Amino acid sequence: MAESNDSVFVDVEKIYLGGKEHHVRTGCGSVSVIVYGDQDKPALITYPDLALNYMSCFQGLFFCPEVASLLVHNFCIYHISPPGHELGAAPISPDDPLPSVDDLADQIIEVLNYFGLGAVMCMGVTAGAYILTLFAMKYRQRVLGLILVSPLCKAPSWTEWLYNKVMSNMLYFYGMCGLVKEFLLQRYFSKDVRGSAEVPESDIAQACRGLLDERQGINVLRFLQAITRRPDITSGLKKLRCRTLVFVGDNSPFHSEALHMITKLDRRYSALVEVQACGSMVTEEQPHAMLIPMEYFFMGYGLYRPCQLSDSPRSPLSPSCISPELLSPESMGLKLKPIKTRVSHEV
């Protein structure tokens, strides 16, 4: 039976990397929120992809010193986990109603209302990016901006539907088995990170595989079923008036979806960054690639890094890789232009 719409706060004394976990009861069940930073600062909420939580989806980004200084200096971070995806989550009862993507978006507004938050910045990855985009469409006054990583906006293609159907059956009968984890790693990472017969699996993929072991199969299945049943929200993208920064790895299985999405967003408010040799989860695979675009994105809000550290040599981004229009003062804020991190060469 669904919970009352009156959110009830349960304070759980758990500290994760300096953050504090809260469980907020909503009309569609309990939601885990890790709060990190000064709650007097503007809010940045995050929402991860399927089978992930903030530890497995955003840890690489926040462990990047330059990015962390930018985000933590300017925001209080609210990491929202999909139902049952938080650390140590118990299996959700099969009797609980299956949430829709609209239910998951509505949970976010209940979380914001509980914490007394007004308009917030949002960052989501793939399925999480879809939920936050839907949230921004439903509650436009509550969203300052969107940072979307390998986002979805269309209903599943036949290929994705079949892929998700196979994974759903595996989750139902076998839980988080090895094959499900392989499917998920293909969803998240480029082939170079996943490894091969000749190349060993990277530390990033190994760590993610270990974190996936902690997920409850039934909980992942519920989120997968919700996202598989998602409607096409393309028609509503032009109505968004918040600034939107889209990242996508050029090896992501959702690369074409991100390119489709950027063409449907208002060009005055949106920009695209394609990251070379990267899968869907740019936040883990190449977090440094997000630094410079986010810096310029946030300048439109009057937000800056506290001190200008030298550009990381590990970053595939440099000013020469970014469209000059984005770097010019006239293009700050609402005049972000579609950009790529790759440099085109004449054949």
BAMI-408194 format. One line per 8 residues: number of its first residue (from 0); their letters; for each residue x, y, z of C-alpha. Coordinates in pm, 1 decimal. Last residue first. Layout:
! residues N
NUM> A> X/Y/Z  ...
This chain:
! residues 347
346> VEHSVRTK> 3990.4/1340.1/-4466.9  3961.0/1677.8/-4296.2  3996.1/1648.3/-3922.3  3730.5/1731.1/-3667.3  3846.5/1790.9/-3310.3  3654.1/1590.4/-3053.0  3524.0/1756.2/-2739.6  3202.1/1859.1/-2909.7
338> IPKLKLGM> 2986.9/2165.8/-2876.3  2624.0/2277.9/-2907.8  2611.8/2643.9/-2809.0  2558.5/2804.8/-2471.5  2378.5/3135.7/-2504.7  2174.2/3129.0/-2186.3  2472.7/3154.7/-1958.6  2790.3/3260.9/-2133.4
330> SEPSLLEP> 2790.2/3303.1/-2508.2  2876.7/3673.0/-2521.9  3181.8/3613.2/-2301.3  3339.5/3384.6/-2563.5  3435.2/3032.7/-2457.4  3116.5/2868.8/-2586.6  3148.8/3036.0/-2926.1  3509.2/2916.2/-2954.8
322> SICSPSLP> 3376.6/2555.5/-2969.8  3580.1/2343.1/-2736.5  3879.9/2125.3/-2821.2  4123.0/2419.1/-2834.8  4017.6/2517.1/-2481.9  4138.8/2179.7/-2356.2  3945.9/1864.8/-2285.9  4084.8/1511.8/-2285.8
314> SRPSDSLQ> 4168.3/1568.3/-1918.6  4458.5/1370.8/-1780.7  4691.0/1671.5/-1804.9  4470.7/1838.9/-1542.9  4425.3/2208.3/-1597.7  4608.7/2411.0/-1335.9  4406.4/2497.0/-1030.0  4209.5/2819.6/-1033.1
306> CPRYLGYG> 4089.7/2879.0/-680.4  3740.2/2887.0/-531.7  3585.5/2746.2/-852.7  3317.0/2971.9/-991.0  2942.7/3035.7/-979.4  2777.3/3346.3/-1125.6  2489.5/3141.8/-1269.0  2612.8/3169.3/-1629.3
298> MFFYEMPI> 2957.1/3093.3/-1491.2  2813.2/2752.0/-1398.6  2808.9/2639.1/-1761.6  3160.7/2767.4/-1816.4  3292.3/2563.9/-1524.1  3076.2/2266.9/-1620.5  3228.4/2259.7/-1969.8  3580.6/2277.6/-1820.9
290> LMAHPQEE> 3535.3/2002.3/-1563.1  3333.3/1732.5/-1738.9  3623.5/1571.2/-1924.0  3799.7/1525.7/-1589.0  3530.3/1270.7/-1497.9  3646.1/1030.8/-1771.7  3526.7/679.2/-1685.8  3334.5/745.9/-1366.3
282> TVMSGCAQ> 3124.5/1055.2/-1439.2  3143.1/978.0/-1813.1  2918.7/677.9/-1749.9  2792.3/611.3/-2099.7  3114.4/487.6/-2258.2  3427.0/686.1/-2339.6  3685.2/696.4/-2619.2  3613.5/1061.3/-2695.9
274> VEVLASYR> 3370.2/1267.7/-2493.2  3086.2/1440.2/-2677.2  2979.8/1763.9/-2511.4  2643.7/1911.3/-2607.5  2504.4/2252.7/-2515.5  2158.4/2385.8/-2433.1  1967.9/2705.3/-2352.9  1956.9/2899.1/-2677.9
266> RDLKTIMH> 1952.9/2575.9/-2878.9  1609.2/2486.3/-2736.7  1621.4/2109.5/-2691.2  1504.7/1878.5/-2969.5  1838.4/1861.6/-3152.1  2015.2/1790.5/-2821.4  1786.9/1492.7/-2758.7  1860.4/1322.9/-3089.5
258> LAESHFPS> 2234.9/1348.4/-3026.7  2182.8/1203.1/-2678.2  1979.4/914.3/-2821.0  2247.3/847.7/-3083.2  2508.9/806.9/-2809.3  2293.0/574.5/-2597.1  2509.7/264.0/-2652.1  2795.1/487.0/-2533.0
250> NDGVFVLT> 3117.5/472.6/-2732.4  3111.0/845.4/-2816.6  3063.0/919.2/-2448.8  2780.9/1163.9/-2385.7  2755.7/1489.9/-2193.9  2454.6/1723.4/-2210.1  2442.5/2067.8/-2049.0  2093.3/2212.4/-2009.7
242> RCRLKKLG> 1990.2/2564.1/-1911.9  1636.1/2581.9/-1777.9  1358.9/2690.5/-2011.9  1220.3/2349.8/-2100.2  932.0/2377.2/-2346.7  1142.1/2251.8/-2636.5  1194.1/1923.9/-2448.9  823.4/1843.8/-2411.8
234> STIDPRRT> 780.6/1672.8/-2747.6  1076.4/1444.4/-2681.0  918.1/1287.8/-2372.6  871.3/938.1/-2518.6  708.0/721.3/-2254.8  895.3/501.7/-2004.6  794.3/137.6/-1972.9  1154.5/13.6/-1984.3
226> IAQLFRLV> 1245.6/271.2/-1718.3  985.1/138.4/-1476.6  1072.5/-226.2/-1543.8  1441.8/-155.7/-1488.6  1367.7/22.4/-1160.6  1165.0/-275.8/-1038.0  1425.5/-526.8/-1159.6  1702.2/-344.4/-971.5
218> NIGQREDL> 1503.9/-383.3/-649.3  1432.5/-751.3/-715.2  1802.1/-819.3/-783.4  1918.9/-667.0/-455.6  2237.2/-469.5/-517.4  2554.0/-542.9/-318.0  2718.6/-746.6/-594.2  2683.6/-437.9/-816.4
210> LGRCAQAI> 2942.0/-266.9/-594.4  3197.5/-536.8/-673.6  3133.6/-508.9/-1047.6  3175.8/-131.2/-1020.5  3514.8/-174.2/-852.9  3626.9/-419.4/-1120.5  3507.9/-186.2/-1397.8  3699.3/109.4/-1253.6
202> DSEPVEAS> 4010.4/-102.1/-1184.3  4021.5/-191.5/-1552.3  3951.7/-538.8/-1690.2  4261.4/-694.9/-1839.9  4343.2/-644.6/-2210.0  4408.0/-940.5/-2442.4  4096.6/-1147.7/-2370.1  3903.9/-824.5/-2327.1
194> GRVDKSFY> 3871.3/-526.8/-2095.6  3565.1/-348.1/-1962.5  3748.9/-13.9/-1961.7  3866.3/-45.2/-2321.9  3522.9/-169.6/-2429.3  3357.7/151.7/-2314.1  3158.7/153.7/-1992.1  2807.7/178.2/-1848.6
186> RQLLFEKV> 2572.2/-32.3/-2061.6  2837.1/-294.9/-2129.5  2897.6/-309.1/-1752.8  2523.9/-363.5/-1704.1  2506.8/-655.3/-1945.3  2811.5/-813.4/-1782.4  2652.0/-768.9/-1439.1  2336.6/-940.6/-1560.8
178> LGCMGYFY> 2544.9/-1229.5/-1694.5  2728.2/-1274.0/-1364.0  2411.0/-1301.6/-1157.7  2235.1/-1017.8/-977.6  1912.1/-1213.2/-926.9  1872.0/-1553.9/-1090.7  1507.3/-1593.1/-1193.3  1372.6/-1238.1/-1186.1
170> LMNSMVKN> 1705.2/-1069.6/-1261.4  1767.6/-1296.7/-1561.0  1416.6/-1236.0/-1691.9  1457.2/-860.8/-1655.0  1796.8/-870.4/-1830.5  1645.1/-1050.6/-2127.8  1358.9/-799.6/-2141.4  1599.1/-505.6/-2106.6
162> YLWETWSP> 1802.0/-617.1/-2411.3  1482.4/-679.9/-2605.9  1349.4/-333.1/-2520.3  1686.0/-173.5/-2596.2  1693.7/-330.5/-2942.0  1328.7/-253.3/-3010.0  1397.8/107.6/-2919.1  1294.6/221.7/-2572.4
154> AKCLPSVL> 1070.3/530.7/-2552.5  1262.3/848.3/-2629.6  1433.8/1089.5/-2389.0  1739.6/908.3/-2256.5  2053.6/1082.2/-2133.6  2423.3/994.8/-2173.5  2507.7/1233.9/-1886.8  2261.4/1516.9/-1821.9
146> ILGLVRQR> 2347.6/1835.6/-1635.2  2018.2/2019.8/-1594.5  1962.0/2372.9/-1464.8  1770.6/2586.5/-1217.7  1486.9/2338.7/-1163.6  1196.5/2394.1/-921.6  995.0/2632.3/-1136.7  975.5/2377.1/-1415.2
138> YKMAFLTL> 807.9/2109.5/-1204.2  663.4/1858.1/-1452.0  914.9/1916.3/-1729.6  1209.5/1937.0/-1490.7  1099.8/1611.2/-1322.8  1084.8/1442.0/-1663.7  1438.2/1561.8/-1729.2  1541.1/1437.7/-1384.4
130> IYAGATVG> 1393.7/1090.6/-1443.3  1554.4/1068.8/-1790.2  1894.5/1170.4/-1653.1  1861.5/902.5/-1385.7  1802.3/643.1/-1657.5  2115.6/774.0/-1837.5  2312.0/962.8/-1567.2  2164.8/1254.6/-1374.4
122> MCMVAGLG> 2269.4/1598.8/-1247.7  2015.5/1856.0/-1130.1  2053.1/2214.6/-1003.9  1777.8/2314.1/-763.2  1489.9/2562.1/-730.4  1346.2/2577.9/-378.8  1458.4/2337.0/-110.4  1279.0/2298.7/222.7
114> FYNLVEII> 1437.0/1960.4/292.6  1095.0/1794.7/291.5  980.6/1984.1/-14.6  1282.7/1879.6/-215.1  1234.5/1514.1/-120.0  865.4/1532.8/-210.5  955.9/1691.0/-545.8  1197.3/1405.1/-608.9
106> QDALDDVS> 936.1/1139.2/-531.6  719.4/1289.7/-805.8  987.8/1205.3/-1061.8  991.8/844.5/-940.0  612.5/825.5/-959.4  621.0/965.5/-1313.3  875.1/697.9/-1408.9  625.4/442.2/-1285.6
98> PLPDDPSI> 650.2/266.2/-951.9  555.9/-101.0/-907.7  314.1/-127.7/-616.9  455.7/-302.6/-308.7  342.8/-665.5/-280.6  675.0/-791.7/-419.6  833.3/-650.0/-101.8  1148.6/-449.4/-162.3
90> PAAGLEHG> 1465.6/-644.4/-86.5  1673.0/-478.5/188.2  1903.3/-187.7/109.9  2256.8/-202.4/252.9  2386.7/84.9/40.6  2103.7/257.9/-145.5  1943.8/106.7/-455.2  1612.3/3.4/-297.9
82> PPSIHYIC> 1417.1/296.2/-439.4  1636.2/497.7/-679.4  1907.9/679.4/-483.9  1908.9/1057.2/-432.2  2246.8/1224.3/-371.4  2181.8/1572.9/-233.3  2493.6/1788.2/-270.1  2518.0/2130.2/-105.2
74> FNHVLLSA> 2657.0/2352.3/-374.7  2916.7/2611.5/-474.0  3239.4/2502.7/-307.7  3136.7/2136.2/-321.0  3083.7/2145.9/-697.3  3388.5/2338.1/-819.1  3631.3/2196.9/-561.8  3502.8/1846.1/-634.5
66> VEPCFFLG> 3559.3/1896.1/-1006.7  3921.0/2002.5/-954.1  3991.2/1728.5/-700.7  3843.4/1438.8/-904.5  3711.3/1215.4/-624.6  3370.0/1378.1/-669.9  3349.1/1267.2/-1032.6  3481.8/919.6/-962.8
58> QFCSMYNL> 3229.4/873.5/-680.4  2933.7/972.8/-898.9  2787.9/644.7/-1029.3  2906.5/364.9/-798.0  2895.2/550.3/-467.4  2599.2/767.9/-571.4  2382.5/465.3/-638.4  2376.6/220.8/-926.2
50> ALDPYTIL> 2151.2/-59.6/-1051.5  2011.0/161.4/-1332.8  2165.8/506.9/-1365.4  2217.6/758.5/-1087.9  2022.9/1065.3/-968.0  2203.2/1372.6/-834.9  2067.2/1682.8/-665.3  2261.1/2008.4/-647.5
42> APKDQDGY> 2127.7/2251.4/-388.5  2230.0/2613.2/-340.1  2427.1/2668.1/-17.6  2271.4/2693.2/328.8  2277.3/2313.0/350.4  2655.9/2317.4/376.5  2798.3/1993.7/242.4  2692.4/1637.8/167.1
34> VIVSVSGC> 2340.6/1503.1/202.3  2287.5/1136.0/115.0  1921.1/1074.3/31.2  1750.9/736.0/57.1  1390.0/726.4/-60.0  1107.5/542.1/118.1  785.1/450.8/-55.8  569.0/586.8/-335.1
26> GTRVHHEK> 386.1/865.7/-149.1  714.5/957.7/14.2  910.9/850.2/319.5  1245.2/1026.7/343.8  1542.9/823.6/460.3  1843.7/1036.9/543.8  2209.8/951.3/502.8  2479.5/1196.2/611.1
18> GGLYIKEV> 2776.2/1286.5/395.2  3140.5/1305.6/500.1  3245.7/1019.6/275.3  2941.9/819.5/390.7  2823.4/888.8/744.8  2534.1/692.3/884.3  2316.3/815.1/1169.4  1975.9/747.9/1016.6
10> DVFVSDNS> 1728.6/1033.9/1055.8  1376.1/929.4/958.6  1175.7/1210.4/800.9  807.9/1158.1/727.9  668.6/1298.6/405.5  295.4/1367.3/406.9  186.6/1203.4/82.3  79.2/896.4/279.9
2> EAM> 253.3/572.1/188.9  134.4/347.0/-89.1  0.0/0.0/0.0
